[in-house]
Amino acid sequence: MTPRRTSLVVGACAAAAVFLAGPLLADGAPSTRGPAVLPDRLAGYSLLTGDVEDSPPGRAVALFQHGYGVEFLDFPQAIVVGWRGDAVRRVDEAEDRAGPETQGDPAPMLLSPDGRSVAVGDHDTDEPDLALVDLGGSGTTYHDLPEGGSIQPVAWAPDGRRVAYLVGAPTNPYRGRSPEQALAVLDLGTGRSETVADNAVSAAFDPSGERLAVQHRRAGRGAPAPLAVLDLADGRSRVLSRTAALAGPASWSPDGRLLAVVLGGGHTASRVTFLEADTGAQVPGPVLRLGRGMVGSAAVLGWTAPDEVVGVLPDDDGDDDSGAGDRPDTAWLAAVPVDGSAPRPLTETSDLDSFGVGRWQVAQEALTDLEVRTVADVDRGPWPWPWRLVLAAAVGALAAWVTGRLLRRTPRRTDGSDGAPGEPAAPAAGPADRVDPDDRWPDGVEAGQRT
């Protein structure tokens, strides 16, 4: 084999080894034992974060969108935080479904209450379905739906067996007012889907999974937006409020007594209060000011106890009437008591102006005995395959170049008369060194060069 071919073979083998060894050199499956952990500071943005398909985290404590595509090499990512807070992965299914209508943002996605699955929809599709991404490594299950150009999961049942979703004409999250949509419930066990309400914008299951709080849209400017409670068994619905809006898919308190609602606010903060779920009466107490520093996040992300909610705190200098340009660069996920006493900071998120963080979600089962601690070393899993391919190509090219240089510097060896390796071959004789047979003395002694 010629030196050139040898160097090419060595380079190709080195490149293949680097590309294939990426997943093998990862830290392994992140731990899911023990109570859930949130890092006290959110890990920074990185293009080298691996995806769920290559390295499943097993279970997640949180899900969010990282990046808005407004900075150089800032591609919006769907990120899950591992159950112990020390691992992050990208949900490639949600990123693959991003379309031009989302400006690169991941598709509609929703973390399950136990943190083991992510439901993924689509803003604009000709083949309506709901994808269920298993974070434990069992792959993605696709549930075909009977209709819809837009599928948006909005609420999980507490037992994880059903998903409520909005269905209707294609939607655009940047267009403003969305087309009218119906609310349907998909049974993941049977695959059966049933429409339960019309003209809906959001929903929340109660702890038993038997009732569904449904937020309806306004019929027009100035018209009320009814908030109703729907009994899934008999289909009966009763209106709780015509002025308050549901505070998110986790609005229902763990004991089923309260519903968190938003009374209104400016660009920076929402005014959150609570209604009696049975009567709709407003609960006496302070109005909580929970921030919208993380775009697309619900006002209430969950409950650590029947009297404490989880939400995003605005900056200390925030004002309910602040403009969008005054959004803080740092926000905190915090546990906030319903009675208005001092909140407990959980996770700090900074650099929001450069790499935005939004659509925060927390696994509801994680909040009961949630721990918060410093995470020194974040496990990002194996590099995504495009970056592994770039690294493999670079290593392969370097290996081929080095091999070629070494082969050109190594002299070829001859074989001895007995077939054993001999000494390096002597240089070939030049024309001036050759002796003509006629230039010999009669006694057979070779003559030197004539002068």
FENPE-V795028 format. One record per helix or strand. SS is the DSSP state (a for helix, b for strand). FROM is the first residue (numbers start at 1). TO is the last residue. If there is no record, write none. Layout:
SS & FROM & TO
SS & FROM & TO
This chain:
a & 3 & 24
b & 37 & 39
b & 41 & 41
b & 51 & 51
b & 60 & 66
b & 77 & 82
b & 87 & 90
a & 92 & 96
a & 100 & 102
b & 109 & 111
b & 117 & 120
b & 122 & 122
b & 129 & 134
b & 139 & 144
b & 150 & 156
b & 162 & 168
b & 181 & 187
b & 193 & 197
b & 200 & 205
b & 211 & 216
b & 227 & 231
b & 237 & 241
b & 245 & 246
b & 252 & 252
b & 258 & 265
b & 269 & 276
b & 282 & 282
b & 288 & 291
b & 302 & 305
b & 308 & 313
a & 324 & 326
b & 331 & 337
b & 344 & 349
b & 357 & 362
a & 364 & 366
b & 371 & 373
b & 379 & 379
a & 385 & 409
b & 413 & 415
b & 421 & 424
a & 431 & 433
b & 440 & 440
b & 446 & 446
